[in-house]
Amino acid sequence: MARSHSRLQATYYSGDRRSPIDCATNSVVASCPRHPIWSLVLRRVENNGLHMLVVCRTGPDMLRPVLRQYAEENPGDVTLIGYPHAITTFIMPKVSMRALSWMRRENCILDFNDSGRRGTAAALGIKTWPAAALRNLRRLVRK
């Protein structure tokens, strides 16, 4: 991430036939302080109803349209990181991911995607957005 000149960087699921922006994850996102995307994300999260599935309300399906629109309006300001620099999976056991991190220490982001590990109920269940997480998102917008 340090080598990129983009002000926003996110990981994506590699090996998918769709474009990287359509496979972006919401689990690893790095930005410069007060990046404008955070106000767009906050507005989207606050407007999403509690009736929505978690993956659509606060997950990658919420982030992807925001990320796509921002990337189109601000060319060069978004870098998406995929394999071999980032590996996002819930299929590979954690012990294998740890072993892989020792082999690729210089350039690897490992994302265990625990919501996928917990199964459909956690990934698709209807739960409220934790108040602390929403407060942290608001802080990102204000800083």
Secondary structure, 3 states (H helix, E strand, C coil): CCCCCCCEEEEECCCCCCCHHHHEEEEEEEECCCCCHHHHHHHHHHHCCCCCCHHHHCCHHHHHHHHHHHHHHCCCCEEEECCCCEEECCCCCHHHHHHHHHHCCCCCEEECCHHHHHCHHHHHCCCCCCHHHHHHHHHHHHC
